[in-house]
């Protein structure tokens, strides 16, 4: 069976899942969800994912949601190539890196938060951009020494892991919002090396069918 991924081209959460699917060699059909137009809040999509967020991966008997949960499911059902190291402490470090991005950086900078700050609280664009820069920097400040210590070409070790699935999209987002990432050389080096791999390149936002270039 070919899975169906409900994705938004520039959103970082589905970007993570596209990387994971590509690394695991999983084919899927792509169904775009336009977050700017609000398609994620429409009844048709809410019937797929009641939370109204992307991604959603339809595997036939179930629709999987939440990017890290989907990546963990991929790891459990398709162990090769591994996204998590074998040692339990190493796995904890990789998960910590991923969660810093997925839980502490990304949720504060996504579309629905920006819409609420702008529409409901009247936050202007300059202040919104300062908000984005603040929380990306806060997360990268925590992440940089971890990557510097544990990276061996990638965020952790010598092969891509769950951490890289999260890091590459977050660095893409930081650059999109013109965050100065020169203070994070370990992060930049790891993300750029991973991004050059075919699986990561195939998942890049600009290569998605709904990309607006």
C-alpha positions in Angstrom: 0.0 0.0 0.0 1.2 3.5 -0.8 0.7 5.9 2.1 -0.8 9.3 1.8 1.0 12.3 3.4 -1.1 15.4 4.1 1.6 18.1 4.0 2.3 21.8 3.7 5.4 22.6 1.6 7.1 25.1 3.9 5.9 23.9 7.3 8.7 22.4 9.3 6.7 19.5 11.0 5.8 17.8 7.7 9.3 18.6 6.4 10.6 16.4 9.2 8.3 13.5 8.2 9.2 13.8 4.5 12.9 13.4 5.5 12.1 10.4 7.6 10.0 8.8 4.9 12.8 9.4 2.3 15.5 8.0 4.6 13.4 4.9 5.2 12.7 4.5 1.5 8.9 4.8 1.9 6.8 5.8 -1.1 3.8 8.0 -0.5 1.2 10.2 -2.2 1.3 13.9 -1.4 -1.8 15.8 -0.6 -1.1 19.5 0.0 -2.7 21.5 2.8 -2.7 25.3 2.3 -2.0 26.7 5.8 -2.2 30.3 4.7 -5.7 29.8 3.2 -6.7 27.9 6.3 -7.5 24.6 4.7 -6.3 22.9 7.9 -9.3 24.3 9.7 -11.9 23.2 7.1 -14.2 20.2 7.8 -12.7 18.1 5.0 -9.2 18.2 6.6 -10.6 18.1 10.2 -12.1 14.7 9.2 -8.5 13.5 8.4 -6.8 15.2 11.4 -9.2 16.6 14.1 -6.4 18.6 15.5 -6.2 20.6 12.3 -2.4 20.5 12.0 0.1 19.0 9.5 1.4 16.5 8.9 -1.0 13.6 8.8 0.1 10.2 7.4 -2.7 7.9 6.3 -1.4 4.4 6.4 -4.8 2.8 5.6 -6.0 1.4 8.9 -5.1 4.6 10.8 -4.1 8.2 10.2 -1.0 9.0 12.1 -0.4 12.6 13.4 2.3 14.5 15.3 5.6 14.5 13.4 7.8 12.9 16.1 5.3 10.2 16.8 5.2 9.4 13.1 9.0 9.3 13.0 9.1 7.0 16.0 6.6 4.7 14.3 8.7 4.6 11.2 11.7 3.7 13.3 9.8 0.9 15.0 8.4 -0.5 11.9 11.4 0.0 9.6 14.5 -0.3 11.7 16.9 0.3 8.8 18.6 2.7 8.3 18.3 3.6 12.0 17.2 7.0 13.2 18.1 6.3 16.8 21.4 4.9 18.1 21.5 1.6 19.9 22.8 2.8 23.3 19.9 4.0 25.6 21.8 7.1 26.7 22.7 8.0 23.2 19.0 7.6 22.2 18.1 9.9 25.0 20.5 12.6 23.8 19.1 12.3 20.2 15.6 12.6 21.5 16.5 15.6 23.6 17.9 17.4 20.6 14.7 16.6 18.6 12.5 17.7 21.4 14.3 21.0 21.9 13.4 21.8 18.3 9.9 20.2 18.2 8.7 21.3 21.6 10.7 24.4 22.6 11.4 26.2 19.3 8.9 25.3 16.6 5.5 25.7 18.5 6.2 29.3 19.3 6.9 30.2 15.7 4.3 28.4 13.7 1.5 29.8 11.6 -1.3 29.6 14.2 0.7 31.4 16.9 1.6 34.1 14.4 -2.0 34.5 13.4 -3.1 34.8 17.0 -0.5 37.3 17.9 -1.3 39.4 14.8 -5.1 39.1 14.6 -6.1 38.7 18.2 -3.4 40.7 20.1 -2.5 43.2 17.5 1.2 42.4 17.4 2.8 44.1 14.4 5.2 42.4 11.9 8.4 43.8 13.4 7.5 42.6 16.9 6.4 39.2 15.5 9.8 38.8 13.8 11.6 39.7 17.0 9.5 37.1 18.8 10.6 34.5 16.2 14.2 35.4 16.4 14.1 35.3 20.2 12.8 31.7 20.5 14.9 30.3 17.7 18.0 31.7 19.4 17.0 30.5 22.8 16.6 26.9 21.5 19.8 27.1 19.4 21.7 28.4 22.4 20.8 25.1 24.2 21.4 22.9 21.1 24.7 24.2 19.9 26.9 22.8 22.7 25.1 19.4 22.4 25.8 19.2 18.6 29.4 20.4 19.1 29.9 17.7 21.7 28.1 14.8 20.1 28.2 15.5 16.4 30.5 13.6 14.1 29.4 15.3 10.9 25.7 15.2 11.8 23.8 16.4 14.8 24.7 13.2 16.6 27.4 10.8 15.4 28.3 9.9 11.9 24.9 9.2 10.3 21.6 11.0 10.2 19.3 10.6 13.1 16.0 11.8 14.4 17.8 14.9 15.5 18.8 15.7 11.9 15.2 15.2 10.7 14.3 18.1 13.0 17.4 20.2 12.7 17.4 20.6 9.0 13.9 22.0 8.8 14.6 24.3 11.8 17.7 25.7 10.2 15.7 26.2 7.0 13.2 28.2 9.0 15.8 30.2 10.8 17.3 31.3 7.4 13.8 32.0 6.0 13.2 34.4 8.9 16.7 35.9 8.5 17.9 34.8 11.9 21.7 35.3 12.4 22.9 31.8 12.8 26.6 32.6 12.6 26.9 32.0 16.3 26.0 28.3 15.8 28.7 26.8 13.7 28.1 23.2 14.9 24.4 23.4 14.1 25.0 25.0 10.7 27.7 22.5 9.7 25.6 19.5 10.7 22.4 20.8 9.1 24.2 21.7 5.8 25.9 18.3 5.6 22.6 16.5 6.2 20.7 18.8 3.8 23.0 17.8 0.9 22.0 14.1 1.2 19.5 12.9 -1.4 16.8 12.0 1.1 17.0 15.5 2.7 17.2 17.2 -0.7 14.1 15.4 -1.9 12.2 16.6 1.2 13.2 20.2 0.8 10.2 22.6 0.6 11.1 24.0 -2.8 10.8 20.5 -4.3 7.2 19.8 -3.1 4.3 20.0 -5.5 2.6 22.8 -3.7 5.7 24.9 -3.4 5.3 28.6 -4.2 8.6 29.9 -5.5 
